[in-house]
């Protein structure tokens, strides 16, 4: 029996299902700890599946993808704790937390390392799909990789739209937020792009699940 087949297939289905249930059932509150834990378990199952598949096929890229998917969350959590911990210190005599240049640049470096870790994982994840498609002759891996790449492009587009809209219409957005009104300048394009990106990302996870279930 192929362990990675079921780990990857179930893991890739578990992540979007739990995320969707959490988004709709918990709104407007935060998702329950159980659903968040199930998402993390799904991601861990996917990481182990890629690692085992890499070991089975003796492929360094597939193994690296699994290892990176395991290590990256640990790095991000550790860095996040390192960033938050200084904020727990008592405030300065003036009543505001004192942030020295060393702490500020330390946080900046930690943020950059976290961003690099995420970028590396995303790049390896997409590349691994195309490698698996070519090596295992399972075309569904190729379609899944293309869907993950499309979701990444949409996420980048969403970030650019948010950034440029805020820069060009900052005063209008801030005035709306001050009176408790929704920032309409941001909502239109953001909602459209975010919805498309979410649909594409869910489709990508489903295609990845199908790809793993096709393993022999």
Beta strands, then each sheet from edge to edge (+ up, - down):
end
